[in-house]
């Protein structure tokens, strides 16, 4: 199944919807006591997802009216996550182009929840704070149940679903500070979506193709097979030291082709448009505004 948080022109509050093709079915229109967002659905457990799947399938079969998705506004595909964890330098080409050290263990940092943003939104940043804003296509992984000391062999059983993340980064801040959270956590710097696709629709997260289109040019073009550490290995590594709570979003790293490494360098500017596409999920578009 595919889920989004969508709002209508007459009601700005995001509501959880199942997305079927180009249409959306708001769960609160067909389910009494429907989960208010994806986080609540995940916390209710697998039986709740099974129940939602059954109701939605029956409603569609019965001819329920679907709202055209394009007429609706997307909020972040992940709302109220208990944690947003990012993995750095998880593709060898990206680590090399940024001249980052090859670490024996994964590079891990947190993204702040204020950075979460939705598909087709506008990310705004002040010109006096940064002039080197970059893009990073990443596969997002949403944890479905508490994961502690999970083996890589079993790790994918703990995944609720997948989404697209654009890990926007202020490079001038990144390389002037000893941590990476602030440079990647401006308001709106973590667009994600447009949907969360449940894990049953992505049999192998290491067999997905990622591309990034910036102002009409393809600047990233790679496979998740190129990850240094697979999704399963990342979950195993993180769960050794802390329980990964249901709803946790893990952004699994970006392939090569970042703007910082190009000659000449390519940074996002006023009115830039970035579209990140991942096979099996869809595409995530972000507009940029510099003030």
PADREN-303908 format. One line per 3 residues: for each residue x, y, z of C-alpha. Coordinates in nm, 3 decimals, m for minus. Layout:
! PADREN-303908
X,Y,Z  ...
***
This chain:
! PADREN-303908
0.000,0.000,0.000  0.094,0.363,m0.039  0.021,0.628,0.222
0.042,1.006,0.214  m0.050,1.294,0.441  m0.267,1.518,0.226
m0.481,1.827,0.273  m0.750,1.986,0.060  m0.791,2.351,m0.042
m1.076,2.381,0.209  m0.903,2.203,0.500  m0.533,2.266,0.558
m0.495,1.993,0.823  m0.303,1.694,0.677  m0.499,1.370,0.685
m0.377,1.017,0.628  m0.477,0.880,0.290  m0.422,0.564,0.091
m0.295,0.650,m0.255  m0.426,0.436,m0.540  m0.280,0.540,m0.873
m0.357,0.909,m0.919  m0.630,0.907,m0.655  m0.641,0.931,m0.277
m0.883,0.781,m0.029  m0.883,0.957,0.309  m0.899,0.690,0.576
m1.126,0.895,0.801  m1.391,0.884,0.525  m1.414,0.505,0.530
m1.294,0.396,0.877  m1.449,0.495,1.206  m1.170,0.587,1.446
m0.915,0.594,1.164  m0.551,0.660,1.258  m0.484,1.033,1.236
m0.144,0.986,1.078  0.105,0.724,0.969  0.276,0.723,1.307
m0.047,0.619,1.479  m0.110,0.350,1.218  0.239,0.207,1.272
0.198,0.216,1.651  m0.130,0.023,1.627  0.063,m0.269,1.481
0.036,m0.513,1.190  m0.328,m0.600,1.257  m0.424,m0.235,1.206
m0.242,m0.223,0.872  m0.416,m0.544,0.764  m0.752,m0.395,0.861
m0.684,m0.073,0.671  m0.576,m0.270,0.365  m0.899,m0.472,0.371
m1.125,m0.167,0.413  m0.949,0.029,0.139  m0.960,m0.263,m0.106
m1.331,m0.315,m0.039  m1.404,0.057,m0.074  m1.222,0.078,m0.407
m1.397,m0.234,m0.534  m1.731,m0.081,m0.433  m1.654,0.232,m0.637
m1.556,0.476,m0.362  m1.480,0.826,m0.485  m1.109,0.899,m0.499
m0.975,1.252,m0.469  m0.730,1.350,m0.746  m0.392,1.363,m0.575
m0.269,1.652,m0.788  m0.544,1.875,m0.647  m0.426,1.807,m0.292
m0.133,1.941,m0.091  0.132,1.705,0.044  0.266,1.729,0.397
0.572,1.530,0.501  0.510,1.163,0.426  0.643,1.093,0.776
0.488,1.292,1.063  0.581,1.279,1.433  0.863,1.024,1.395
1.031,0.939,1.727  1.367,0.989,1.557  1.512,1.085,1.221
1.850,0.918,1.172  2.083,0.985,0.881  2.369,0.772,0.756
2.663,0.962,0.607  2.910,0.852,0.340  2.717,0.533,0.266
2.811,0.530,m0.103  3.182,0.510,m0.184  3.155,0.757,m0.473
2.993,1.021,m0.253  3.247,0.976,0.027  3.528,1.011,m0.225
3.392,1.321,m0.396  3.349,1.500,m0.062  3.696,1.382,0.049
3.554,1.210,0.354  3.747,0.942,0.537  3.648,0.581,0.488
3.536,0.487,0.838  3.523,0.133,0.973  3.181,0.206,1.123
2.885,0.391,0.980  2.869,0.769,1.019  2.547,0.847,1.205
2.378,1.178,1.288  2.030,1.310,1.360  1.807,1.532,1.151
1.578,1.769,1.338  1.202,1.722,1.290  1.149,2.084,1.184
1.337,1.994,0.864  1.065,1.753,0.746  0.873,1.881,0.444
0.638,1.751,0.177  0.633,1.686,m0.196  0.591,1.994,m0.420
0.670,2.223,m0.127  0.904,2.521,m0.122  1.215,2.515,0.093
1.333,2.863,0.197  1.668,2.966,0.339  1.839,3.300,0.414
2.121,3.398,0.180  2.327,3.542,0.468  2.343,3.199,0.640
2.450,2.983,0.348  2.543,3.017,m0.019  2.632,2.652,m0.082
2.307,2.456,m0.058  2.332,2.107,m0.206  2.097,1.817,m0.288
2.127,1.448,m0.189  1.897,1.171,m0.313  1.841,0.910,m0.043
1.624,0.607,0.024  1.422,0.654,0.343  1.342,0.353,0.561
1.059,0.358,0.818  1.084,0.116,1.110  0.764,m0.078,1.182
0.826,m0.239,1.522  1.080,m0.205,1.804  1.419,m0.323,1.680
1.691,m0.413,1.931  1.992,m0.633,1.860  1.849,m0.726,1.523
2.060,m0.934,1.286  2.102,m0.827,0.925  1.938,m1.156,0.827
1.615,m1.055,1.001  1.639,m0.676,0.974  1.402,m0.623,0.681
1.124,m0.786,0.885  1.134,m0.474,1.103  1.071,m0.233,0.813
0.725,m0.083,0.773  0.798,0.087,0.445  1.012,0.309,0.227
1.005,0.666,0.101  1.220,0.918,m0.086  1.434,1.172,0.099
1.618,1.475,m0.036  1.884,1.542,0.227  1.941,1.911,0.153
2.271,2.033,0.297  2.439,2.368,0.357  2.791,2.263,0.260
2.963,2.577,0.387  2.822,2.506,0.734  2.893,2.134,0.707
3.264,2.183,0.653  3.300,2.459,0.911  3.153,2.261,1.203
3.234,1.934,1.379  2.882,1.792,1.342  2.642,1.755,1.052
2.299,1.796,1.210  2.266,2.176,1.194  2.373,2.211,0.831
2.106,1.960,0.726  1.826,2.069,0.959  1.718,2.410,0.837
1.341,2.434,0.815  1.236,2.227,0.515  1.578,2.071,0.450
1.445,1.712,0.468  1.170,1.684,0.206  1.030,1.332,0.189
0.754,1.146,0.013  0.534,1.181,m0.177  0.430,0.844,m0.035
0.541,0.578,0.208  0.531,0.245,0.026  0.479,m0.056,0.251
0.763,m0.306,0.261  0.572,m0.580,0.077  0.590,m0.368,m0.240
0.972,m0.336,m0.222  1.105,m0.694,m0.208  1.469,m0.583,m0.232
1.570,m0.232,m0.116  1.914,m0.290,m0.270  1.762,m0.311,m0.618
1.627,0.042,m0.664  1.747,0.314,m0.900  1.789,0.674,m0.780
1.812,0.987,m0.995  1.827,1.356,m0.913  1.713,1.619,m1.161
1.816,1.977,m1.082  1.671,2.244,m1.307  1.638,2.000,m1.595
1.975,1.823,m1.563  2.029,1.470,m1.428  2.304,1.507,m1.168
2.272,1.183,m0.971  2.208,0.845,m1.131  2.287,0.532,m0.928
2.158,0.212,m0.769  2.099,0.135,m0.404  2.310,m0.173,m0.476
2.607,0.066,m0.448  2.550,0.126,m0.076  2.855,0.057,0.140
2.621,m0.080,0.407  2.287,m0.225,0.300  1.958,m0.129,0.460
1.967,m0.452,0.660  2.323,m0.386,0.777  2.236,m0.030,0.879
1.944,m0.154,1.091  2.166,m0.419,1.250  2.433,m0.159,1.330
2.195,0.097,1.480  1.997,m0.158,1.681  2.307,m0.284,1.861
2.318,0.021,2.088  1.962,0.155,2.096  1.611,0.032,2.033
1.480,0.168,1.705  1.126,0.277,1.785  0.831,0.225,1.546
0.803,0.515,1.306  1.174,0.599,1.310  1.289,0.733,0.973
1.637,0.633,0.857  1.786,0.822,0.564  2.036,0.578,0.420
2.289,0.799,0.240  2.341,0.956,m0.100  2.521,0.834,m0.412
2.783,1.033,m0.600  2.704,1.337,m0.810  2.653,1.600,m0.539
2.682,1.960,m0.652  2.971,2.036,m0.416  3.199,1.796,m0.603
3.126,1.918,m0.954  3.348,2.143,m1.163  3.208,2.399,m1.169
3.015,2.340,m0.850  2.636,2.326,m0.872  2.439,2.466,m0.579
2.067,2.520,m0.541  1.961,2.876,m0.600  1.653,3.095,m0.595
1.378,2.922,m0.797  1.571,2.597,m0.841  1.360,2.282,m0.868
1.490,1.945,m0.752  1.320,1.617,m0.837  1.447,1.295,m0.679
1.314,0.971,m0.828  1.343,0.621,m0.684  1.213,0.324,m0.879
0.919,0.152,m0.714  0.832,0.458,m0.504  0.788,0.759,m0.734
0.930,1.109,m0.745  0.975,1.387,m0.490  0.986,1.749,m0.608
1.111,2.046,m0.406  1.112,2.412,m0.507  1.371,2.651,m0.365
1.353,3.009,m0.248  1.641,3.221,m0.121  1.560,3.525,0.089
***
